[in-house]
Amino acid sequence: MKLLILGGTTEAMLLGRALADDPRFAAMISLAGRTRTPAPQPLPCRIGGFGGAQGLAQFLAAERIDALIDATHPFAEQISRHADFAARSVGAPLLSVQRPEWRPIAGDHWIPVSNMNAAALAIGGTPRRVLLTIGRKDLAPFAAAPQHRYVIRSVDPPPPELLPPNAEIIAARGPFLEEDERRLLAEREIEILVTKNSGGSATIAKLHAARALGVRVVMVARPPPAAGDRVTTVKEALAWLTLRHEALSPRGV
């Protein structure tokens, strides 16, 4: 059974490892190529876009892909839309693997917002020391609020033209330890953390650290989920694939 995994997440990596030695499946992982040094992948890997939804559909048809797995970041709206269109175009089943959201617990000081513009406004007009852990593509609203002192953490440094004035850049890739996150918040005297509700364990330590230190968190909500089948764990994804494989296999095999 030929599979294409749209990856770039921990879930895609773990699913790839589970499939790498499974003779029932011939899988490849596709990465968007937005990071300069992507992590090594456990499966054959292609890097770069497909040329839009139609290009992805053409790739699925040309490679005779039996199932498409969308294991991209919860905020990767465009590729998820393209995956839905492409899968429907060629009649391939589509599965979305999306980790559960983070939920506030006792001691958290969350300010929920719907988008990055709202996040920038939620910081307020009074100058604050702000840690941004939102990636490098969504910085424009904060450049419009130059009164704050920003620390920006992303896998790759953002382009200079996107940066707010006097921003400090930290290039780092998770997972992060809580003790390191506490040290970062304390040393930079961070008052507000701005982050996306990505879920998962790789970067949750910043929320534990913010809770311990009483730092407010501006939490950007996820976009609506894509249509189609959805699971939250790699185990559930493997069960879904097993059922699909059995449906394709001749009886008695």
N, C-alpha and C positions, 0 to 999 in steps of 0.2 A: 504494500500500500504506500503510495507516494504522498509525502506530506511536505507542505511549506509552512514553516513557523516564522511569523513576523515577530522578531525578538528585540533584544535590548534591555531586558529585565532579568531579575533573578529567577523568576518563574520560567522564562524561556530557557535559561541556562540549565536549570534543574530538569526540565522536560527533555531537553536535548541529551543530557547525560543518561536519562532513563531509556531513551530510544536508541542511543548509539549502538548498543550491542543486541538490540532486539531484531531478530531476522524477519519479523512480520512487517517491518516498516523500513522504508527508504526515505529519510527525512533530511531536509536542509534548513538552515536558518538564514534569514535575511535581516541585515542591519541597515538602518537608514544612512549611516556614515557621518553622523553629526559630531561624534567625538573623534579626536585625533588618534587616540590609541585605544581602540575597543578591546575589551577583555577577550582572551582566547576562547574560542567556542568548541564545544564537544562534537559538533557535526560539521559537514561541509557548509561553508558560509559564503554568501554573496553580500557585497556591500554597495549601497547606493540605491537611489529611487528607481521606480519602474516607469516613470513618465506619466504619472497620474493613474486614475482608476482604470481607464481603458488599457493602459500599458500593463497593469497588474493582471487584468483579465486575459490579455494576450499571452502573458507569461504562463499563467495557470493552464491555458489551453495547449500551448506549445510543449510544456513539460508534462502534460497529462497528469496534473496534480489531482489526487483523489480526495484530499481534504485540506482545508486552510485553517491554520491556528493563529489567531490574533493574540499574541502574548506581549503586546507593546505596553508602554506606560499608560496608566489610566488617563493622563491628560493628552495623549497623542490622538486628538480627535480626527485629524485629517486622514491618517492612514487607516483608522478604524472605519471611517466612512468609505474609503476606497476598497477596503477588504469586503465590506458588505456588498457593494456594487459588483465587484469582480466575482465574488462567489456566486451571487445570483445570476450573473451574466453567463457563467459557464456551467451552472448547475452543480457546483461543488459544495459539500456541507462546510459550514463555518462554525468554529468554536472560539469564543472569547474566554481567555483566562485572565481574570481580574481579581487581584487580592482584595480582601475586605478593607473598608475604610477604617481610619482611626476614629475612635470615639473618646470624647472628653470624660475624665473621671474626677473624683473628688480632689480638690487642690489645683485643678487646671484653671487658667484664666484665658479662655479662648474668646476671640472676637470673630465669629463666622461671617464670611463675605462670599459673594458670588463670582467675583472676577478680580483681575489685577488692578483695574482702575479703582474699584471699591477698596481694595487692600491699601493702596496708596493713601486714599482719603481717610481710612480708619486709623492710620498712624497719628493723624491730627496735625494742627498747625504749629504746635510747640516743638522746637528742635529736640529730637530724640536720637539715641544711639540704637541703630537697627541692624539686625542680622537678616539678610535675604538668602534663603535657600530655595530658590524658585527656578534654578537653571539660568541660562544666559540669553533667552529669547524674549523674556517678558519684563524687561527692565525699563521700558520707555515711561510708564506712568510714574516711576520713582525719580527719573531724571527731571520730571516736572515739579518735584518737591525737594529742591536742593537744600532746604534748611536743615535736613537731617544728616547725621553722620552714618554712612552705610558701610557695613562689612558684607561682601558678596562672596558666597561660596558656590562654586560650580566645578564640574569635572574638568572643563577647559576654560581658560580665561575668556570673558566676554569681549567682543570688539570694542575698542575705545569709544567709538561714536555712540554706543548704547549706554555708557556708564553715567551715573549721576556724578556731580562734582565731588572731588576729594574722597572717592570710594576706595576702600581697601579690598583687594582681591585675594581670596584664598582658593587655590586650585587643589581639589581633593576629591577622592572617590570613596564612597562608603564601602563596607559598613563602618560605623563610628561607635566608639565606646562612650558610655555615659560619663565616665570621669574626664575624658577629653572634651566632651561637650560642655561639661560644667566649667572646666578651665577656660575654654574659649569664651563662654558667656561672661565669666567673672573678669578675665583679663581685659576684654574689650568693653566692659561695663555696659553690656547690652541691656536695653530696657524693653525692646519689642523684637520678637522673632516673627518673620513672615515666611510662611511655607504653604505648599500645596498639600491637600489631603491625599497623598500618594498611597498610604497604607504600607504594610509590610514591616519587616524587622530591621532592614539595613540602615535606615535613618531615623528610627523611632527614638533613639537615645537622646536626640535633641529635645524631644517633648518631655522625657523624664527629667532632663537637666533643667528645662524651663520651669517645670512644676516644682522642683526642689528649691530653685532660687527665686521663685515668685515672678518670673518673667512672663509678661503677657504674650500671647500667641495670636497673630492674625492668620486664620486658617481659611484658605481659598478652597471652596467646594469643587468637587469633581463635575465635569460635564455629564450630561445624561448618558447612560450606557447605550452601546450599540444594540441593534436588533439581533435576534438569533439566539442560539444556545450559549449559555454562560456557566462557567464554573469558577470556583475561587481557589482551588488547590491543584497541584500537579497530580495528585492521586486521582482526583475526579476527572482530570483531563485524560489520564491513561485509561480509566474505565470507559470514558466516552469513545476513545480511539479503539479500544478492544471491541466494543459493540459494532462500530463501523467496519472494522476489519472482518468480523464474523459475518456481517451482512454481505460483504464483497466476496468472501471465500466460497468455493463450491461446497455443497453439503457432503459431509463425510470426511472432510479434510481438516 
